[in-house]
Amino acid sequence: MFQVSVEETFSAGHALRGYKGKCENPHGHNYKVQVLLEGAALDSIGLLYDFTHVRKVLKDVILRVDHKFLNDQPPFDTLNPSAENIAKYFFDEAAKKMHGGAASARIKSITVWETDTTSATYWP
């Protein structure tokens, strides 16, 4: 089994609806997102997935949320913008755009860090 990962960063603000504590107030984070891909076989040139394409897919999703107030952006205008929900959002959006690579390549998980020491991971 092979794994490859790519990380990107973005900045955004949010406020957690229904949360009792300081995170119910508008605040921001410098987020880090990691996509982890896995597969049992490599393509004809020895790659599981081209890092350049993975990075482009992540950047396309990031463009929708970077330097924005997440509570105002779909789907977070109705879905609470928790790190857990952000990780699933990135997974769902990235999965729509992943093509090419080895036949066995798939997204294994997406991890979103809100800080250097706090993260949430989503995998199906």
N, C-alpha and C positions, 0 to 999 in steps of 0.2 A: 504494500500500500504506500502511496506517495501523498505528501501534503505540501502545499505551498500557501503562503499568506502574503497579503498586502495590507499596509496601513496608510491611512490618510487622516487628516485633521480638519476640523471646521469649528467655528464659533457661532453660538446661538444663545438666545435667551428663552426662558420658559417660566411658567408658574404651575405648580402641581395643584390641580383642582381637588378639593375634598381633603387635602392634607392639612393636618393641624401641626404647625411648626413653621420655622422660618422659610422652608421651601414652598410654602403657599404664596409667598410674595414673589413678584417678578425678580429674576436673577439670571445670570448667565454662566456659561461654561465654555472652556476650550476643550471640545470633545475630540477623542481619538476613536477611529473606527477600524477594526481589523476584520477582513474577510479571510476565512480559512477554507481552502478547497482541498478535496481529496479524490483519489481515484486509484484503481489497481493497475492501470497501464498508462504508458506514455504514448504520445503521438509519434509520427514517423521521424521527427527530428529530435526526439528525446525530451519533449516538454509535456508536463501535465496540462499546463495552461499558460498562455503568454502573459507575463506580468504587466506588459503595456496595456493589454486589453482589460485586465482586471482593474488596473488603476483608472482607466477611462470610465469604466462602468461605475466605480465608486465616486469619481468626480462628478459624473452626470447626476447622481442622486444627491450629492453634497450641494450642488448648485441650487437645488430647490429649498435648502434649509440654511445655508451659510449666511451669517450675519442677519438673521431674521428672528422675529419673536415666534417661536414654534406654535404657540397657542393660536396664532392667526393663520397658520398654514395647514392646508389639508394634508393628512387626515387628522392632524392634531387640533384642529378647530373643534372637533367633537371627541377625539380620543385623547386621553390624558398623556402629555408628553413626558412620560417617565423614561428612564434609561431602558427599561425592559421593552416598552412599546417602540422606542426609537430603534432598538436592535432588530425587532421583528419587521418594522417598516423597511429598514435597509436590506434585510434578507429578502423580503418580498419584491422590492423594487429591483435589486441586483439580479435576482433569479430570472426576472423577465428579460434581461439583456444579455445574459451569459449564453454564448454560443461559440462554437469552435472548440479547440483544444482536444484532448484525448476523449474518446467516446465515453470513458468511464468517469470523466471529471464532473464534479458537482460541488456546490457550496455545502460545506459541512456545517459551518456556523458563522455567525456575525457577533463580534463583541464590541460594545460601545463603552468607553471610559468617560465618565463625567469629570473625574479628577485622576491624579496619579495613582490613587489607592482605592477607587471605587469603580466597578464596572458591572455590566449586565450582558449576558450572552443568550442568544436565541439560536436554536436549531430545531428542525421539525421532528 
